């Protein structure tokens, strides 16, 4: 997992199977963006893993889009933004916090998608040049020590980090 954003072109460019499901973590909640006019077709999706300790939060993993955004009208949200908004609504409706790991390079325009949609960079020693940990709706008790514990737990359960990423 980690937070990987794949748009339709990136899926093709990286040799990924556009029809493959990239959900890898048992117990995850999958949120789909479906176009019912296309019999229905999943345009994009993301994965949220519910974690109870050290506090209740959802870890936002995969966010995948399957349709290029080139045909969208000016001012219309991209598929990725629509999926992210659905994930935000899901997290907010449960009164929970959210954590993600942004692994998108800063020189790629979609890097700022999370800030534009209410996610805030965490000040943590787990950040690096290639990795920016972000959150939304953090509880007051989420001290740096507790956040470090949460991130360490994510690294243990997320296959992306187990593979040395």
C-alpha positions in Angstrom: 0.0 0.0 0.0 1.8 3.2 1.1 -0.2 5.9 -0.6 0.3 5.3 -4.2 -1.8 7.3 -6.7 -2.0 5.7 -10.1 -3.9 7.5 -12.8 -4.9 5.6 -15.9 -1.9 6.8 -17.9 0.5 5.9 -15.1 -1.0 2.4 -14.9 -0.2 2.0 -18.6 3.2 3.7 -18.4 4.3 1.4 -15.5 3.1 -1.8 -17.2 0.4 -2.4 -14.7 -2.7 -4.3 -15.6 -5.5 -1.7 -15.7 -8.1 -4.3 -14.9 -6.2 -5.8 -11.9 -7.4 -5.1 -8.4 -4.6 -3.7 -6.3 -6.1 -4.3 -2.9 -3.6 -6.1 -0.8 -4.6 -5.8 2.8 -7.3 -8.1 4.3 -9.9 -6.2 6.2 -9.6 -3.0 4.1 -12.6 -1.0 3.1 -12.7 -0.3 -0.6 -14.4 2.8 -1.9 -15.3 2.8 -5.6 -16.2 5.7 -7.9 -18.6 4.2 -10.5 -20.0 5.5 -13.7 -23.4 3.8 -14.0 -23.7 5.0 -17.6 -20.9 2.7 -18.6 -22.7 -0.5 -17.6 -21.4 0.1 -14.6 -17.7 0.7 -14.8 -15.4 1.5 -11.9 -13.6 4.7 -12.7 -11.4 4.7 -9.7 -11.1 3.4 -6.1 -9.1 3.5 -2.9 -8.5 1.4 0.1 -9.0 2.4 3.7 -7.7 0.2 6.5 -9.2 0.7 9.9 -6.7 0.7 12.8 -7.7 0.9 16.5 -4.3 1.4 18.2 -2.8 3.8 19.3 -6.0 5.6 18.5 -8.8 5.0 16.0 -8.0 6.0 12.4 -8.2 4.9 8.8 -5.0 4.4 6.8 -5.5 5.5 3.2 -3.6 3.1 0.9 -4.1 2.6 -2.8 -5.9 5.3 -4.8 -6.2 4.1 -8.4 -7.9 5.7 -11.4 -8.8 3.7 -14.4 -9.9 6.3 -16.9 -7.8 9.2 -18.2 -8.9 12.7 -17.1 -8.3 14.3 -20.5 -12.0 14.7 -21.3 -13.1 16.5 -18.1 -14.5 19.9 -18.2 -12.6 22.9 -16.8 -13.2 23.2 -13.1 -14.4 19.6 -12.9 -12.6 17.4 -10.3 -10.4 14.7 -11.6 -11.2 11.0 -11.0 -8.6 10.9 -8.3 -10.0 14.0 -6.6 -13.5 12.5 -6.7 -12.2 9.2 -5.1 -10.3 11.2 -2.5 -13.4 13.2 -1.6 -15.4 10.0 -1.2 -12.6 8.7 1.1 -12.7 11.9 3.1 -16.5 11.7 3.4 -16.2 8.1 4.6 -13.5 9.0 7.2 -15.4 12.2 8.4 -18.8 10.3 8.6 -17.2 8.0 11.2 -15.7 10.8 13.2 -12.3 9.3 12.6 -8.8 10.5 11.8 -7.0 9.6 8.6 -3.3 8.9 7.9 -1.6 8.4 4.5 1.9 8.3 3.2 2.4 10.5 0.1 5.1 8.9 -2.0 4.4 11.0 -5.1 7.4 13.1 -6.2 7.0 16.8 -5.6 7.6 17.5 -9.3 4.4 15.7 -10.3 1.4 18.0 -10.3 -0.9 15.6 -8.4 1.5 15.8 -5.4 -0.6 18.6 -3.9 -3.9 16.8 -4.3 -4.0 15.9 -0.6 -3.4 19.4 0.7 -6.1 20.7 -1.7 -8.5 18.2 -0.1 -7.9 18.8 3.6 -4.9 16.6 4.4 -2.1 18.2 6.5 1.6 17.2 6.5 2.8 15.6 9.8 5.9 16.8 11.5 7.5 13.4 12.0 11.0 11.9 11.8 9.4 9.3 9.5 9.2 11.8 6.7 12.0 11.7 4.0 12.7 13.0 0.6 10.5 10.3 -0.9 7.8 10.0 1.7 5.5 12.6 3.4 3.2 11.4 6.1 -0.1 13.3 6.2 -3.3 13.3 8.2 -6.8 14.7 8.6 -9.0 15.0 11.8 -6.2 14.1 14.2 -7.4 13.8 17.8 -5.9 16.1 20.5 -4.1 13.2 22.1 -2.1 12.5 18.9 1.3 13.5 20.2 4.4 13.0 18.1 5.2 9.8 20.1 1.7 8.4 19.4 1.9 9.4 15.8 5.3 7.6 15.6 3.7 4.5 17.1 0.8 4.6 14.5 3.3 5.0 11.6 5.4 2.1 12.9 2.2 -0.1 13.1 1.3 0.9 9.5 4.8 -0.1 8.4 4.3 -3.5 10.0 0.9 -4.3 8.3 1.4 -2.6 4.9 3.1 -5.0 2.4 4.5 -1.9 0.6 6.8 -1.1 3.5 7.5 -4.8 4.2 9.1 -5.0 0.8 11.6 -2.3 1.8 10.0 0.8 0.3 
